[in-house]
Amino acid sequence: MVEALRVSQNASDMMDEAFSTLLRINRTDARCLDIVHRLGRITAGDLARMSGLTTGAVTTVVDRLEQAGYLRRIRDTEDRRKVFLESTERANQLAEAVYGQISKVGHRRMGELTIEDILRVTRFLQINAHINKSLSDALREVCAAESVEDDPLKIAEVFATHMQSYADIVDEGVDDIIRGKKPE
């Protein structure tokens, strides 16, 4: 199962790379655009938190995506200081034209799955996403705390040691998903 998931993640990564190439944007910008597209309307702060980027980096990403015509800033009507981000109609059309094909092709085969199968797979994917997000956050923290000149293997060993105490926190998030709490 883990091997199949890794192969699936690599295939998804290749698809995302091809889509980024189509849009003529870098992968980080495409990942941020995907987050905004998926959620509809969010603040730059939320985008920074969900993408793992700094607020300064998000500002640069938003500037590039806005200039490319894929993202727009919308001022809050009640609080003019608050700005929301949303994908443009052009970005939505591009996403539908490309990623919509996954739904069309996949629908023929996914129709063979029962609702219970789909719910199990969905929960598995949510758990996998939570674990990967938690581990990537922890690995970034360890990398930031260690010397850049250190051997990557030594840093990985520090990370593995760190995870011995962090694993319970990750497990709590998995338990929340199993209990039906919607993950971020």
PECORNOR-V950662 format. One record per residue. N is the residue number from 0. RES is the residue in three letters. SS is DSSP state (h for helix, s for strand, l for the rest). PHI is phi in degrees with one decimal (none if undefined). Layout:
n: [N & N]
res: [RES & RES]
ss: [SS & SS]
phi: [PHI & PHI]
This chain:
n: [0 & 1 & 2 & 3 & 4 & 5 & 6 & 7 & 8 & 9 & 10 & 11 & 12 & 13 & 14 & 15 & 16 & 17 & 18 & 19 & 20 & 21 & 22 & 23 & 24 & 25 & 26 & 27 & 28 & 29 & 30 & 31 & 32 & 33 & 34 & 35 & 36 & 37 & 38 & 39 & 40 & 41 & 42 & 43 & 44 & 45 & 46 & 47 & 48 & 49 & 50 & 51 & 52 & 53 & 54 & 55 & 56 & 57 & 58 & 59 & 60 & 61 & 62 & 63 & 64 & 65 & 66 & 67 & 68 & 69 & 70 & 71 & 72 & 73 & 74 & 75 & 76 & 77 & 78 & 79 & 80 & 81 & 82 & 83 & 84 & 85 & 86 & 87 & 88 & 89 & 90 & 91 & 92 & 93 & 94 & 95 & 96 & 97 & 98 & 99 & 100 & 101 & 102 & 103 & 104 & 105 & 106 & 107 & 108 & 109 & 110 & 111 & 112 & 113 & 114 & 115 & 116 & 117 & 118 & 119 & 120 & 121 & 122 & 123 & 124 & 125 & 126 & 127 & 128 & 129 & 130 & 131 & 132 & 133 & 134 & 135 & 136 & 137 & 138 & 139 & 140 & 141 & 142 & 143 & 144 & 145 & 146 & 147 & 148 & 149 & 150 & 151 & 152 & 153 & 154 & 155 & 156 & 157 & 158 & 159 & 160 & 161 & 162 & 163 & 164 & 165 & 166 & 167 & 168 & 169 & 170 & 171 & 172 & 173 & 174 & 175 & 176 & 177 & 178 & 179 & 180 & 181 & 182 & 183]
res: [MET & VAL & GLU & ALA & LEU & ARG & VAL & SER & GLN & ASN & ALA & SER & ASP & MET & MET & ASP & GLU & ALA & PHE & SER & THR & LEU & LEU & ARG & ILE & ASN & ARG & THR & ASP & ALA & ARG & CYS & LEU & ASP & ILE & VAL & HIS & ARG & LEU & GLY & ARG & ILE & THR & ALA & GLY & ASP & LEU & ALA & ARG & MET & SER & GLY & LEU & THR & THR & GLY & ALA & VAL & THR & THR & VAL & VAL & ASP & ARG & LEU & GLU & GLN & ALA & GLY & TYR & LEU & ARG & ARG & ILE & ARG & ASP & THR & GLU & ASP & ARG & ARG & LYS & VAL & PHE & LEU & GLU & SER & THR & GLU & ARG & ALA & ASN & GLN & LEU & ALA & GLU & ALA & VAL & TYR & GLY & GLN & ILE & SER & LYS & VAL & GLY & HIS & ARG & ARG & MET & GLY & GLU & LEU & THR & ILE & GLU & ASP & ILE & LEU & ARG & VAL & THR & ARG & PHE & LEU & GLN & ILE & ASN & ALA & HIS & ILE & ASN & LYS & SER & LEU & SER & ASP & ALA & LEU & ARG & GLU & VAL & CYS & ALA & ALA & GLU & SER & VAL & GLU & ASP & ASP & PRO & LEU & LYS & ILE & ALA & GLU & VAL & PHE & ALA & THR & HIS & MET & GLN & SER & TYR & ALA & ASP & ILE & VAL & ASP & GLU & GLY & VAL & ASP & ASP & ILE & ILE & ARG & GLY & LYS & LYS & PRO & GLU]
ss: [l & h & h & h & h & h & h & h & h & h & h & h & h & h & h & h & h & h & h & h & h & h & h & l & l & l & h & h & h & h & h & h & h & h & h & h & h & h & h & l & l & s & s & h & h & h & h & h & h & h & h & l & l & l & h & h & h & h & h & h & h & h & h & h & h & h & h & h & l & l & s & s & s & s & s & l & l & l & l & l & l & l & s & s & s & s & s & l & h & h & h & h & h & h & h & h & h & h & h & h & h & h & h & h & h & h & h & h & h & h & l & l & l & l & h & h & h & h & h & h & h & h & h & h & h & h & h & h & h & h & h & h & h & h & h & h & h & h & h & h & h & h & h & h & h & l & l & l & l & l & l & h & h & h & h & h & h & h & h & h & h & h & h & h & h & h & h & h & h & h & h & h & h & h & h & h & h & h & l & l & l & l & l & l]
phi: [none & -63.6 & -62.0 & -63.4 & -65.2 & -62.7 & -63.7 & -62.9 & -62.8 & -64.3 & -65.2 & -63.4 & -61.9 & -65.1 & -65.5 & -63.8 & -63.5 & -64.1 & -66.6 & -59.7 & -62.4 & -57.7 & -77.3 & 61.1 & -130.3 & -81.1 & -64.0 & -63.5 & -62.0 & -65.2 & -63.5 & -66.9 & -61.1 & -61.5 & -61.8 & -63.9 & -59.8 & -66.2 & -93.0 & 91.9 & -153.5 & -141.0 & -87.4 & -63.3 & -62.1 & -63.9 & -63.2 & -61.2 & -62.8 & -75.0 & -92.9 & 81.5 & -95.6 & -74.2 & -64.4 & -64.5 & -65.0 & -63.8 & -58.6 & -64.4 & -60.6 & -62.4 & -58.0 & -65.6 & -68.3 & -67.3 & -63.4 & -76.7 & 87.4 & -105.8 & -140.2 & -136.8 & -96.6 & -124.4 & -74.9 & -66.6 & -71.4 & -91.0 & -130.1 & -61.8 & -77.0 & -87.6 & -124.5 & -104.1 & -114.1 & -147.5 & -75.3 & -81.8 & -59.8 & -60.0 & -63.0 & -63.3 & -65.5 & -64.2 & -63.0 & -65.9 & -62.7 & -95.3 & -73.5 & -61.4 & -66.0 & -61.8 & -63.9 & -65.1 & -70.0 & -66.8 & -59.3 & -59.6 & -89.7 & -68.2 & -61.5 & -77.2 & -83.6 & -80.3 & -59.1 & -62.2 & -60.5 & -63.1 & -64.7 & -66.0 & -63.2 & -61.0 & -63.5 & -58.4 & -65.7 & -64.1 & -64.4 & -60.4 & -62.6 & -61.9 & -63.1 & -62.3 & -63.7 & -61.5 & -68.0 & -67.2 & -62.3 & -65.9 & -64.8 & -61.6 & -61.3 & -64.1 & -61.1 & -67.4 & -82.3 & -92.4 & -70.0 & -62.5 & -78.1 & -64.6 & -65.3 & -54.9 & -65.0 & -64.3 & -64.8 & -62.5 & -67.8 & -62.6 & -60.4 & -59.9 & -65.4 & -58.6 & -68.1 & -60.7 & -90.9 & -88.1 & -60.0 & -63.6 & -66.4 & -62.5 & -60.8 & -60.6 & -65.0 & -64.2 & -59.4 & -60.1 & -63.1 & -63.0 & -75.7 & 100.5 & -71.0 & -72.1 & -73.5 & -74.8]
